Amino acid sequence: MQEVILKLGGEGETLSLIGTRGTDGLRKYHIQTSSEALSELLSESDRLPSSKQQRQIKVSSWKKACDLLEQYPSWYKLHPIDIHPDFASKIHKLFSTKNDSSIHHNTIKDISRPDNTSNTDTKLHVNTQLNSISIDKIKELYEQYYALIKLEIEEFGVKATEVRHLIGRIGEFYCALKVGGALASRANQHGFDVISKHGKTISVKATAQVNGFVAISASTANLADELMLIQYTAGKLNIVYYGSMEPALDSARHYPEKMRFELDIGSARKLESYKSKVSDI
């Protein structure tokens, strides 16, 4: 299934970043242009490659998809026409890296495209991806959930692994407090749960398992910049891994038929240890 991730244009010509989702749930990205005339919109030094020269190169990571756009040096000077809502935060950050892209700043924040609806009817500000719950309220909710989990385990004798929904939620509160960020605006937001104060999207996985693995959806993994894996043991929450999503996926097993990755807790712990050693060098 093909999806328009970002569509840019001017005077009837368009440059699009297209995502194609395979049966394994993974997206691959490629560039699509409407005609060779698009190159005339830019200065001669920044002229776009013609469609004859352009190859249908497909890449599997968001970073490489951004590199495809950068083959068109002045892509950001074109007018944003369409932005996939799940990628709104990433695209906003991408434009913000360009010093002279402020002309499109408000347009970028307003455009979104849920399936089967028009742009004019579905304008969505990037900030609506953030929940309005304050840090103080998140702290209060964290303490309430923590007390409830203790009650279930200590008073009612329920195993920690049997209150997964409570541990999953408290993990999101814990992450938001740790990074000074905000919760995603929707429960079960596709791909991520928290947005840090620096605008990083974070997928949170909280578990009471001592061993085993956590599952990561292949279809939405590339929507998160980072992964925070949290373990609940002996009444405490501890970070097993917090870092970029890509090395976590590289260390995970991929099951195309299940459309997911499985990251072993032990592998995540090794990743965190390696990350710490590198940062100390």
CORLIN-V966409 format. One record per pair of residues at least 6 apart in sequence whose ideal C-beta (glycine too) atoms are under 8 Angstrom apart, sorted by the first residue. I is the first residue (numbers start at 0). J is the second residue. Records with the same first field share a line. If there is no record, write none. Layout:
BEGIN
I: J ; J
END
This chain:
BEGIN
0: 19 ; 20
1: 17 ; 18 ; 19
2: 17 ; 18 ; 19 ; 20 ; 26 ; 83
3: 15 ; 16 ; 17 ; 18 ; 81 ; 83 ; 112
4: 15 ; 16 ; 17 ; 18 ; 28 ; 64 ; 82 ; 83 ; 86 ; 90
5: 15 ; 16 ; 68 ; 79 ; 81 ; 82 ; 83 ; 86 ; 90
6: 13 ; 14 ; 15 ; 16 ; 79 ; 80 ; 81 ; 82
7: 13 ; 14 ; 15 ; 74 ; 77 ; 78 ; 79 ; 80
8: 14 ; 33 ; 37 ; 77 ; 78 ; 80
9: 40 ; 77 ; 78
10: 40
11: 33
12: 32 ; 33 ; 34 ; 36 ; 37 ; 40
13: 32 ; 33 ; 37 ; 80
14: 30 ; 31 ; 32 ; 33 ; 37 ; 47 ; 71 ; 74 ; 77
15: 30 ; 31 ; 32 ; 81
16: 28 ; 29 ; 30 ; 31 ; 64 ; 67 ; 68
17: 28 ; 29 ; 30 ; 31
18: 26 ; 27 ; 28 ; 64 ; 83
19: 26 ; 27 ; 28 ; 29 ; 57
20: 26 ; 218
21: 27 ; 255
22: 255 ; 258
23: 217 ; 253 ; 255 ; 256 ; 258
24: 216 ; 217 ; 218 ; 255 ; 258 ; 259
25: 59 ; 217 ; 218 ; 255
26: 59 ; 218 ; 221
27: 57 ; 58 ; 59
28: 57 ; 58 ; 59 ; 61 ; 63 ; 64 ; 67
29: 55 ; 56 ; 57 ; 58 ; 67
30: 53 ; 56 ; 67 ; 68 ; 70 ; 71
32: 47 ; 50 ; 53
34: 50
35: 49 ; 50 ; 51
37: 47
38: 46 ; 47 ; 48 ; 49
40: 76 ; 77
41: 47 ; 72 ; 73 ; 76
42: 73
44: 72
45: 71 ; 72 ; 73
47: 71 ; 73
48: 70 ; 71
56: 67
58: 64 ; 66 ; 67
60: 221 ; 245
61: 89 ; 221
62: 245
65: 93
68: 74 ; 93
75: 94 ; 97 ; 100 ; 103
76: 99 ; 100
78: 103 ; 106
79: 103 ; 106 ; 107 ; 110
80: 110 ; 118
81: 110 ; 112 ; 118
82: 90 ; 107 ; 110 ; 111 ; 112
83: 111 ; 112
84: 111 ; 112 ; 113 ; 121 ; 123
85: 189 ; 190 ; 219 ; 222
86: 222
87: 111 ; 123 ; 125 ; 128
88: 125 ; 128 ; 194 ; 198 ; 200
89: 200 ; 222 ; 224
90: 107
91: 107 ; 108 ; 125 ; 198
92: 198
94: 100 ; 103 ; 104 ; 107
107: 125
108: 124 ; 125 ; 126
109: 122 ; 123 ; 124
110: 118 ; 122 ; 123
111: 118 ; 121 ; 122 ; 123
112: 118 ; 121
113: 121
127: 184
128: 183 ; 184 ; 188 ; 194
129: 181 ; 182 ; 183 ; 184 ; 194
130: 181 ; 182 ; 183 ; 184
132: 140 ; 181 ; 182
134: 175 ; 176 ; 179
137: 172 ; 175 ; 176 ; 182
138: 172 ; 176
140: 172
141: 169 ; 172 ; 173 ; 176
144: 165 ; 168 ; 169 ; 172
145: 169
147: 165
148: 159 ; 162 ; 165 ; 166 ; 169 ; 231
149: 234
151: 157 ; 162 ; 165
152: 158 ; 159 ; 162 ; 234
158: 207
159: 166 ; 207 ; 231 ; 232
160: 207 ; 208
162: 207
163: 206 ; 207
166: 205 ; 206 ; 207 ; 231
167: 203 ; 205
169: 205 ; 231 ; 236
170: 203 ; 204 ; 205 ; 227 ; 229 ; 231 ; 236
171: 182 ; 192 ; 193 ; 203 ; 205
172: 182
173: 205 ; 229 ; 236
174: 180 ; 192 ; 193 ; 201 ; 203 ; 227 ; 229
175: 181 ; 182 ; 193
177: 227 ; 238 ; 241
178: 193 ; 195 ; 196 ; 199 ; 201
179: 195 ; 196
180: 193 ; 194 ; 195 ; 196 ; 199 ; 201
181: 193 ; 194
182: 192 ; 193
183: 191 ; 192 ; 193 ; 194
189: 219 ; 222
190: 200 ; 202 ; 216 ; 219 ; 220 ; 221 ; 222 ; 223
191: 200 ; 201 ; 202 ; 222 ; 223 ; 224
192: 201 ; 202 ; 203
193: 200 ; 201 ; 203 ; 227
194: 200 ; 201
195: 201 ; 225
199: 224 ; 225
200: 222 ; 223 ; 224 ; 225
201: 223 ; 224 ; 225 ; 226 ; 227
202: 215 ; 220 ; 223 ; 225 ; 226 ; 227 ; 244
203: 227 ; 229
204: 213 ; 215 ; 226 ; 227 ; 228 ; 229 ; 262
205: 228 ; 229 ; 230 ; 231 ; 236
206: 213 ; 228 ; 229 ; 230 ; 231 ; 264
207: 230 ; 231 ; 232
208: 230 ; 264
209: 230 ; 232 ; 264
210: 264 ; 265
211: 263 ; 264
212: 251 ; 252 ; 261 ; 262 ; 263 ; 264
213: 228 ; 261 ; 262 ; 264 ; 267
214: 259 ; 260 ; 261
215: 226 ; 247 ; 248 ; 251 ; 259 ; 260 ; 261 ; 262
216: 258 ; 259 ; 260
217: 253 ; 255 ; 258 ; 259 ; 260
218: 258
220: 244 ; 248 ; 260
221: 244
223: 244
224: 243 ; 244
225: 241 ; 242 ; 243 ; 244
226: 240 ; 241 ; 242 ; 243 ; 244 ; 247
227: 238 ; 240 ; 241
228: 238 ; 239 ; 240 ; 241 ; 247 ; 262 ; 264 ; 267
229: 236 ; 237 ; 238 ; 239
230: 236 ; 237 ; 239 ; 264
238: 271
239: 264 ; 267 ; 268 ; 271
240: 247 ; 267 ; 268 ; 270 ; 271
241: 271
242: 270 ; 271 ; 274
246: 270
247: 262 ; 267 ; 270
248: 260 ; 262
250: 262 ; 263 ; 266 ; 267 ; 269 ; 270
251: 260 ; 261 ; 262 ; 263 ; 266
252: 260 ; 261 ; 262 ; 263
253: 259 ; 260
254: 260 ; 261
END
